[in-house]
Amino acid sequence: MTRPLNILTLSTLFPNAASPNFGIFVERQTAELASRPNADVTVINPIGIPPPPFRALAPYSALSALPDHERWRGLNVHRPRFTLIPKFGGAKNPERIAAAILPLLQKLHSQKPFDLIDAEFFYPDGPAAMLLSEAMNIPFTIKARGADIHHWGSNPKCLPQILSAADKAAGLLAVSDALKRDMKEIGMDGNKITLHYTGLDQEKFRPVDRAAAKRKLNITGPLFICVGALIKRKNQALVINAMTSFPDATLILAGTGEEEKAYRALADRLKVADRVRFLGNVPHDDVPKLVAAADISILPSKSEGLANAWVESLSCGTPIIISEAGGARELVRSDIAGKIIEQERLAVVEAIKSILANPPDQHAVRATVSHFSWKNNGDALINLFGDVARK
């Protein structure tokens, strides 16, 4: 194919003015793809809005105000609305998303035919892409990232849709080899699954003078950081509990979520609230200086694919403490990178003590993720999409 591939990226995870950090890893991957001379990319980011009166409530009021079409950080992004039934409507979301997108897709496809649909999350994006593919005869691929398999794949109403989409897709991607195994275990064809590691901005995420960085943050003593949504799956409660064993340490929580109130109450109850900083949603460009300043990045998630925060921490020279989740052992191959632990308070405490007693060299830590880059990520993606389009 001599002309550029015309790619439709379909993603319910994508940043917007109301949530600028939401799905930023999808934006970074898409921006890399769009920078290639052999790829034209259009993004469709369906926005779920509930019926009245709920649509007037936060965060839906802000989402309702988003433009239907915009240039978002250089990308061509459409944001059609579909009806969302919070907490109860998950099984019907692919059908609603496809119905909302189809008129737009027909219009865009008639102007400039798409070579493939790139679904960036397995559920609901994957089954929605399948329905659009059937209606328009456009091949599609689906990328699995972790929660889309572990959470939605355990839902008996969603699993058949997931497996049907996997069967009909022209290609599947997984962010870790461990996730690929999980996909095979629920019934997907392993021969269709390509391992596709996340990208990384190695210039942005790099080691700094840690002592100087701490001084700028007005922190003395050990500094720990958790980057991620404050939700039960991310398990930050374990880290807050561990703070009672380190009276001179500070913990930074970068993220927001439904557990924030409970986590603040926990910190108060344990009398560590003065040493636990809730920073809220930190702009992604400000995350590197925080992560690089930390002695340890602690992310004991209950499930993951291969977390971007793991890779970014290591690139900053900051060792990680993570649970046996997803692709943990694909990153932590030695004590240089950090520790893999059981999801128990004592395990967190012992891992922290071990790293503080013998901190690894920052540049040696960074070297463990030297093969991660957005260039490598984009190269692999454009090769796969080219193969799909040529079939």
Kinemage of the C-alpha trace (Angstrom):
@kinemage 1
@onewidth
@group {chain A} dominant
@subgroup {mainchain}
@vectorlist {calphas} color= white
{ca met a 1} P 0.000 0.000 0.000
{ca thr a 2} L 1.725 3.175 -1.197
{ca arg a 3} L -0.711 5.731 0.211
{ca pro a 4} L -0.877 6.333 3.986
{ca leu a 5} L -3.030 3.968 6.016
{ca asn a 6} L -6.304 5.654 6.970
{ca ile a 7} L -6.896 4.580 10.562
{ca leu a 8} L -9.933 5.148 12.749
{ca thr a 9} L -8.919 5.008 16.411
{ca leu a 10} L -11.948 4.221 18.581
{ca ser a 11} L -11.358 4.846 22.273
{ca thr a 12} L -13.631 5.483 25.237
{ca leu a 13} L -10.386 6.259 27.083
{ca phe a 14} L -9.112 9.590 25.777
{ca pro a 15} L -8.296 12.952 27.366
{ca asn a 16} L -10.597 15.944 27.091
{ca ala a 17} L -10.894 19.422 28.577
{ca ala a 18} L -12.937 18.077 31.516
{ca ser a 19} L -10.494 15.209 32.228
{ca pro a 20} L -7.118 16.078 30.642
{ca asn a 21} L -5.298 13.059 32.137
{ca phe a 22} L -7.969 10.464 31.329
{ca gly a 23} L -6.481 7.863 28.983
{ca ile a 24} L -3.417 9.984 28.292
{ca phe a 25} L -1.449 6.848 27.364
{ca val a 26} L -3.897 6.317 24.473
{ca glu a 27} L -3.359 9.910 23.383
{ca arg a 28} L 0.437 9.461 23.455
{ca gln a 29} L 0.229 6.274 21.379
{ca thr a 30} L -2.173 7.896 18.910
{ca ala a 31} L -0.007 11.009 18.580
{ca glu a 32} L 3.011 8.831 17.766
{ca leu a 33} L 0.997 6.942 15.157
{ca ala a 34} L -0.349 10.172 13.649
{ca ser a 35} L 3.190 11.572 13.362
{ca arg a 36} L 4.088 8.864 10.846
{ca pro a 37} L 4.000 9.850 7.143
{ca asn a 38} L 2.448 6.466 6.331
{ca ala a 39} L -0.541 6.924 8.672
{ca asp a 40} L -3.577 9.215 8.715
{ca val a 41} L -5.448 8.988 12.016
{ca thr a 42} L -8.943 10.062 13.018
{ca val a 43} L -9.994 9.621 16.649
{ca ile a 44} L -13.547 8.856 17.705
{ca asn a 45} L -13.934 9.216 21.468
{ca pro a 46} L -17.550 8.365 22.372
{ca ile a 47} L -18.806 10.202 25.446
{ca gly a 48} L -21.397 8.581 27.692
{ca ile a 49} L -24.066 10.965 28.994
{ca pro a 50} L -26.907 9.726 31.252
{ca pro a 51} L -30.558 10.733 30.856
{ca pro a 52} L -31.953 13.745 32.737
{ca pro a 53} L -31.691 14.741 35.548
{ca phe a 54} L -28.335 12.980 36.003
{ca arg a 55} L -26.673 14.701 33.058
{ca ala a 56} L -26.750 17.987 34.984
{ca leu a 57} L -24.549 16.500 37.712
{ca ala a 58} L -20.767 16.394 37.824
{ca pro a 59} L -18.893 15.111 35.900
{ca tyr a 60} L -21.545 14.791 33.171
{ca ser a 61} L -22.329 18.497 32.943
{ca ala a 62} L -18.701 19.190 31.975
{ca leu a 63} L -18.679 16.307 29.507
{ca ser a 64} L -21.903 17.546 27.908
{ca ala a 65} L -20.198 20.869 27.208
{ca leu a 66} L -17.381 19.298 25.174
{ca pro a 67} L -17.359 20.064 21.437
{ca asp a 68} L -18.530 17.326 19.090
{ca his a 69} L -15.390 17.796 16.973
{ca glu a 70} L -12.075 19.462 17.773
{ca arg a 71} L -8.331 19.500 17.244
{ca trp a 72} L -7.054 18.085 20.503
{ca arg a 73} L -3.303 18.547 20.937
{ca gly a 74} L -2.859 18.254 17.184
{ca leu a 75} L -5.185 15.268 16.755
{ca asn a 76} L -8.460 15.189 14.836
{ca val a 77} L -10.994 14.096 17.490
{ca his a 78} L -14.746 13.475 17.224
{ca arg a 79} L -16.769 13.026 20.415
{ca pro a 80} L -20.248 11.627 19.632
{ca arg a 81} L -22.588 11.103 22.603
{ca phe a 82} L -24.222 7.850 23.614
{ca thr a 83} L -26.732 7.175 26.371
{ca leu a 84} L -25.004 5.924 29.510
{ca ile a 85} L -26.859 4.177 32.337
{ca pro a 86} L -24.392 4.510 35.254
{ca lys a 87} L -23.553 1.290 37.126
{ca phe a 88} L -26.303 -0.749 35.425
{ca gly a 89} L -25.913 -0.299 31.689
{ca gly a 90} L -22.469 -1.768 31.028
{ca ala a 91} L -23.657 -4.762 29.014
{ca lys a 92} L -25.523 -2.519 26.543
{ca asn a 93} L -22.764 0.065 26.090
{ca pro a 94} L -21.165 -1.463 22.950
{ca glu a 95} L -24.527 -1.439 21.162
{ca arg a 96} L -25.242 2.155 22.209
{ca ile a 97} L -21.740 3.300 21.248
{ca ala a 98} L -21.936 1.685 17.814
{ca ala a 99} L -25.347 3.251 17.159
{ca ala a 100} L -24.022 6.684 18.126
{ca ile a 101} L -20.925 6.355 15.923
{ca leu a 102} L -22.384 4.738 12.809
{ca pro a 103} L -23.826 7.881 11.113
{ca leu a 104} L -20.529 9.715 11.663
{ca leu a 105} L -18.510 6.742 10.431
{ca gln a 106} L -20.638 6.468 7.276
{ca lys a 107} L -20.045 10.147 6.525
{ca leu a 108} L -16.285 10.039 7.161
{ca his a 109} L -15.839 6.745 5.322
{ca ser a 110} L -17.635 8.106 2.232
{ca gln a 111} L -15.251 11.070 2.168
{ca lys a 112} L -12.081 9.034 2.711
{ca pro a 113} L -12.373 5.266 3.215
{ca phe a 114} L -10.848 3.814 6.376
{ca asp a 115} L -8.461 0.864 6.110
{ca leu a 116} L -9.132 -0.332 9.645
{ca ile a 117} L -10.738 0.428 12.998
{ca asp a 118} L -8.325 0.445 15.938
{ca ala a 119} L -10.213 -0.249 19.198
{ca glu a 120} L -8.067 0.891 22.106
{ca phe a 121} L -9.761 -0.879 25.006
{ca phe a 122} L -11.232 -4.346 24.891
{ca tyr a 123} L -14.552 -3.424 26.463
{ca pro a 124} L -16.738 -1.671 25.463
{ca asp a 125} L -14.606 -0.504 22.525
{ca gly a 126} L -13.940 -3.972 21.069
{ca pro a 127} L -17.539 -5.185 20.679
{ca ala a 128} L -18.547 -1.696 19.446
{ca ala a 129} L -15.824 -1.911 16.782
{ca met a 130} L -17.114 -5.368 15.817
{ca leu a 131} L -20.621 -3.983 15.227
{ca leu a 132} L -19.245 -1.099 13.168
{ca ser a 133} L -17.025 -3.480 11.207
{ca glu a 134} L -20.021 -5.655 10.359
{ca ala a 135} L -22.026 -2.636 9.232
{ca met a 136} L -19.247 -1.082 7.131
{ca asn a 137} L -17.036 -4.031 6.127
{ca ile a 138} L -13.916 -2.459 7.652
{ca pro a 139} L -11.429 -4.764 9.445
{ca phe a 140} L -10.731 -4.020 13.098
{ca thr a 141} L -8.144 -4.685 15.783
{ca ile a 142} L -8.499 -4.547 19.573
{ca lys a 143} L -5.943 -3.727 22.255
{ca ala a 144} L -6.250 -5.231 25.751
{ca arg a 145} L -4.854 -3.175 28.615
{ca gly a 146} L -5.772 -5.027 31.822
{ca ala a 147} L -8.997 -4.027 33.561
{ca asp a 148} L -10.877 -4.513 30.294
{ca ile a 149} L -10.040 -8.226 30.512
{ca his a 150} L -9.923 -8.782 34.276
{ca his a 151} L -13.037 -6.777 35.198
{ca trp a 152} L -15.318 -6.932 32.169
{ca gly a 153} L -14.170 -10.440 31.277
{ca ser a 154} L -15.582 -11.662 34.602
{ca asn a 155} L -19.020 -10.226 33.798
{ca pro a 156} L -21.252 -12.991 32.360
{ca lys a 157} L -23.169 -10.469 30.234
{ca cys a 158} L -20.014 -8.931 28.781
{ca leu a 159} L -17.752 -11.957 28.322
{ca pro a 160} L -19.659 -13.386 25.313
{ca gln a 161} L -19.390 -9.997 23.583
{ca ile a 162} L -15.669 -9.845 24.353
{ca leu a 163} L -15.040 -13.334 22.970
{ca ser a 164} L -17.147 -12.705 19.871
{ca ala a 165} L -15.207 -9.512 19.147
{ca ala a 166} L -11.904 -11.321 19.710
{ca asp a 167} L -12.948 -14.044 17.288
{ca lys a 168} L -13.944 -11.617 14.523
{ca ala a 169} L -11.079 -9.138 14.954
{ca ala a 170} L -8.306 -9.105 12.358
{ca gly a 171} L -5.729 -8.747 15.121
{ca leu a 172} L -5.436 -8.487 18.907
{ca leu a 173} L -2.838 -6.727 21.058
{ca ala a 174} L -1.865 -7.148 24.709
{ca val a 175} L 0.251 -4.797 26.839
{ca ser a 176} L 2.068 -7.681 28.563
{ca asp a 177} L 2.791 -11.340 28.031
{ca ala a 178} L 0.962 -12.069 31.294
{ca leu a 179} L -2.160 -10.371 29.921
{ca lys a 180} L -1.822 -12.398 26.735
{ca arg a 181} L -1.930 -15.549 28.867
{ca asp a 182} L -5.038 -14.278 30.658
{ca met a 183} L -6.692 -13.609 27.302
{ca lys a 184} L -5.947 -17.155 26.168
{ca glu a 185} L -7.320 -18.556 29.424
{ca ile a 186} L -10.740 -16.980 28.850
{ca gly a 187} L -10.920 -18.460 25.353
{ca met a 188} L -9.093 -16.205 22.893
{ca asp a 189} L -6.876 -17.504 20.096
{ca gly a 190} L -3.293 -16.907 21.230
{ca asn a 191} L -2.062 -16.944 17.624
{ca lys a 192} L -3.967 -13.713 16.992
{ca ile a 193} L -2.489 -11.844 19.981
{ca thr a 194} L 0.540 -9.576 19.487
{ca leu a 195} L 2.531 -8.389 22.501
{ca his a 196} L 2.575 -4.590 22.346
{ca tyr a 197} L 4.395 -2.860 25.199
{ca thr a 198} L 3.572 0.686 26.181
{ca gly a 199} L 5.652 3.590 24.973
{ca leu a 200} L 7.737 5.941 27.095
{ca asp a 201} L 9.063 9.486 26.823
{ca gln a 202} L 12.612 8.864 27.991
{ca glu a 203} L 13.512 12.560 27.768
{ca lys a 204} L 10.687 13.583 30.072
{ca phe a 205} L 10.978 10.705 32.542
{ca arg a 206} L 14.624 10.743 33.625
{ca pro a 207} L 16.647 10.776 36.859
{ca val a 208} L 17.313 14.048 38.659
{ca asp a 209} L 19.278 15.123 41.726
{ca arg a 210} L 16.879 13.508 44.171
{ca ala a 211} L 18.009 15.472 47.251
{ca ala a 212} L 17.589 18.788 45.424
{ca ala a 213} L 14.193 17.720 44.069
{ca lys a 214} L 13.010 16.864 47.587
{ca arg a 215} L 14.137 20.237 48.886
{ca lys a 216} L 12.009 21.953 46.230
{ca leu a 217} L 9.047 19.964 47.540
{ca asn a 218} L 9.947 20.893 51.143
{ca ile a 219} L 10.407 17.247 52.041
{ca thr a 220} L 12.978 15.721 54.343
{ca gly a 221} L 13.354 12.015 54.920
{ca pro a 222} L 12.195 9.217 52.608
{ca leu a 223} L 9.641 10.062 49.925
{ca phe a 224} L 7.208 7.501 48.515
{ca ile a 225} L 4.787 8.077 45.642
{ca cys a 226} L 1.671 6.362 44.277
{ca val a 227} L 0.572 7.516 40.819
{ca gly a 228} L -2.888 6.360 39.799
{ca ala a 229} L -6.611 6.673 40.349
{ca leu a 230} L -7.702 6.396 43.985
{ca ile a 231} L -9.781 3.264 43.514
{ca lys a 232} L -9.888 -0.052 45.364
{ca arg a 233} L -8.152 -1.905 42.544
{ca lys a 234} L -5.071 0.315 42.868
{ca asn a 235} L -4.909 -0.586 46.576
{ca gln a 236} L -3.294 2.599 47.948
{ca ala a 237} L -4.763 1.773 51.378
{ca leu a 238} L -1.899 -0.701 51.832
{ca val a 239} L 0.656 2.053 51.403
{ca ile a 240} L -1.138 4.438 53.773
{ca asn a 241} L -1.194 1.664 56.379
{ca ala a 242} L 2.535 1.086 55.898
{ca met a 243} L 3.277 4.737 56.715
{ca thr a 244} L 2.903 4.022 60.448
{ca ser a 245} L 6.224 2.152 60.257
{ca phe a 246} L 8.110 5.111 58.755
{ca pro a 247} L 7.597 8.149 61.001
{ca asp a 248} L 10.046 10.332 59.040
{ca ala a 249} L 8.637 9.476 55.583
{ca thr a 250} L 6.233 11.342 53.301
{ca leu a 251} L 3.752 9.749 50.897
{ca ile a 252} L 2.452 11.526 47.789
{ca leu a 253} L -0.772 10.313 46.184
{ca ala a 254} L -1.121 11.661 42.638
{ca gly a 255} L -4.633 10.968 41.415
{ca thr a 256} L -8.299 11.203 42.328
{ca gly a 257} L -11.055 8.668 42.631
{ca glu a 258} L -13.965 7.279 44.566
{ca glu a 259} L -11.791 6.091 47.475
{ca glu a 260} L -10.263 9.505 48.272
{ca lys a 261} L -12.604 10.241 51.159
{ca ala a 262} L -11.979 6.810 52.679
{ca tyr a 263} L -8.220 7.159 52.236
{ca arg a 264} L -8.192 10.575 53.919
{ca ala a 265} L -10.162 9.112 56.813
{ca leu a 266} L -7.719 6.205 57.039
{ca ala a 267} L -4.747 8.567 57.171
{ca asp a 268} L -6.467 10.547 59.939
{ca arg a 269} L -7.277 7.411 61.891
{ca leu a 270} L -3.663 6.183 61.676
{ca lys a 271} L -2.360 9.641 62.623
{ca val a 272} L -0.268 9.938 59.439
{ca ala a 273} L -2.400 12.553 57.683
{ca asp a 274} L 0.295 15.220 58.104
{ca arg a 275} L 2.668 13.037 56.052
{ca val a 276} L 0.277 11.899 53.314
{ca arg a 277} L -0.181 14.476 50.549
{ca phe a 278} L -3.239 14.167 48.327
{ca leu a 279} L -2.293 16.086 45.179
{ca gly a 280} L -5.360 15.285 43.083
{ca asn a 281} L -5.043 15.006 39.313
{ca val a 282} L -1.520 16.129 38.534
{ca pro a 283} L -0.942 17.340 34.944
{ca his a 284} L 1.015 14.637 33.150
{ca asp a 285} L 3.851 17.048 32.375
{ca asp a 286} L 4.295 17.613 36.130
{ca val a 287} L 4.404 13.926 37.055
{ca pro a 288} L 8.081 13.274 36.124
{ca lys a 289} L 9.536 15.716 38.663
{ca leu a 290} L 7.474 14.121 41.450
{ca val a 291} L 8.333 10.549 40.492
{ca ala a 292} L 12.034 11.345 40.038
{ca ala a 293} L 12.135 12.978 43.488
{ca ala a 294} L 10.736 9.874 45.184
{ca asp a 295} L 12.898 7.197 46.743
{ca ile a 296} L 10.337 4.514 45.897
{ca ser a 297} L 7.225 4.279 43.733
{ca ile a 298} L 4.702 1.967 45.390
{ca leu a 299} L 1.851 0.568 43.291
{ca pro a 300} L 0.393 -2.617 44.843
{ca ser a 301} L -2.545 -2.974 42.426
{ca lys a 302} L -4.869 -5.948 42.657
{ca ser a 303} L -4.797 -6.275 38.854
{ca glu a 304} L -2.949 -4.623 35.962
{ca gly a 305} L -1.863 -5.243 32.405
{ca leu a 306} L 1.469 -3.488 32.489
{ca ala a 307} L 1.047 -0.114 34.183
{ca asn a 308} L 2.505 2.946 32.480
{ca ala a 309} L 3.293 4.289 35.959
{ca trp a 310} L 5.629 1.320 36.546
{ca val a 311} L 7.612 2.031 33.396
{ca glu a 312} L 7.713 5.783 33.968
{ca ser a 313} L 8.950 5.333 37.539
{ca leu a 314} L 11.792 3.073 36.456
{ca ser a 315} L 12.748 5.499 33.693
{ca cys a 316} L 13.101 8.185 36.381
{ca gly a 317} L 15.529 5.939 38.240
{ca thr a 318} L 12.946 5.284 40.951
{ca pro a 319} L 12.625 1.634 42.037
{ca ile a 320} L 9.119 0.209 42.293
{ca ile a 321} L 7.279 -1.934 44.797
{ca ile a 322} L 4.417 -3.693 43.023
{ca ser a 323} L 2.213 -6.714 43.555
{ca glu a 324} L 2.181 -9.901 41.495
{ca ala a 325} L -0.127 -8.415 38.899
{ca gly a 326} L -0.088 -8.471 35.117
{ca gly a 327} L 3.362 -8.021 33.613
{ca ala a 328} L 5.107 -7.355 36.940
{ca arg a 329} L 7.812 -9.958 36.321
{ca glu a 330} L 8.382 -8.630 32.805
{ca leu a 331} L 9.716 -5.428 34.428
{ca val a 332} L 11.061 -6.406 37.839
{ca arg a 333} L 13.715 -8.949 36.917
{ca ser a 334} L 16.123 -8.094 39.736
{ca asp a 335} L 16.382 -6.045 42.932
{ca ile a 336} L 17.682 -3.151 40.825
{ca ala a 337} L 14.163 -2.493 39.534
{ca gly a 338} L 12.485 -3.084 42.892
{ca lys a 339} L 10.368 -5.685 44.638
{ca ile a 340} L 7.310 -7.789 43.819
{ca ile a 341} L 5.280 -8.384 46.978
{ca glu a 342} L 2.196 -10.007 48.416
{ca gln a 343} L -0.713 -7.625 48.969
{ca glu a 344} L -0.118 -7.337 52.704
{ca arg a 345} L 0.935 -4.416 54.880
{ca leu a 346} L 3.950 -6.247 56.310
{ca ala a 347} L 5.171 -7.120 52.809
{ca val a 348} L 5.040 -3.436 51.842
{ca val a 349} L 6.934 -2.465 55.001
{ca glu a 350} L 9.671 -5.079 54.513
{ca ala a 351} L 10.138 -4.143 50.844
{ca ile a 352} L 10.466 -0.448 51.728
{ca lys a 353} L 13.026 -1.220 54.440
{ca ser a 354} L 15.041 -3.364 52.029
{ca ile a 355} L 15.203 -0.695 49.322
{ca leu a 356} L 15.973 2.139 51.756
{ca ala a 357} L 18.787 0.079 53.279
{ca asn a 358} L 20.367 -0.585 49.888
{ca pro a 359} L 19.053 1.916 47.320
{ca pro a 360} L 19.892 0.977 43.719
{ca asp a 361} L 21.772 3.370 41.438
{ca gln a 362} L 19.296 5.628 39.635
{ca his a 363} L 20.863 5.091 36.225
{ca ala a 364} L 20.941 1.320 36.706
{ca val a 365} L 17.222 1.442 37.499
{ca arg a 366} L 16.591 3.512 34.372
{ca ala a 367} L 18.504 1.020 32.221
{ca thr a 368} L 15.927 -1.691 33.028
{ca val a 369} L 13.410 0.051 30.731
{ca ser a 370} L 15.799 1.290 28.047
{ca his a 371} L 13.889 -0.673 25.385
{ca phe a 372} L 10.639 1.200 26.040
{ca ser a 373} L 9.957 4.174 23.753
{ca trp a 374} L 7.091 5.664 21.810
{ca lys a 375} L 9.101 5.094 18.636
{ca asn a 376} L 9.285 1.354 19.266
{ca asn a 377} L 5.608 1.355 20.213
{ca gly a 378} L 4.666 3.163 16.999
{ca asp a 379} L 6.869 0.967 14.814
{ca ala a 380} L 5.190 -2.185 16.108
{ca leu a 381} L 1.724 -0.711 15.716
{ca ile a 382} L 2.157 0.549 12.158
{ca asn a 383} L 3.616 -2.830 11.123
{ca leu a 384} L 0.619 -4.697 12.534
{ca phe a 385} L -1.882 -2.293 10.990
{ca gly a 386} L -0.130 -2.583 7.627
{ca asp a 387} L -0.407 -6.375 7.775
{ca val a 388} L -4.121 -6.124 8.589
{ca ala a 389} L -4.804 -3.681 5.768
{ca arg a 390} L -2.997 -5.861 3.212
{ca lys a 391} L -4.995 -8.989 4.007
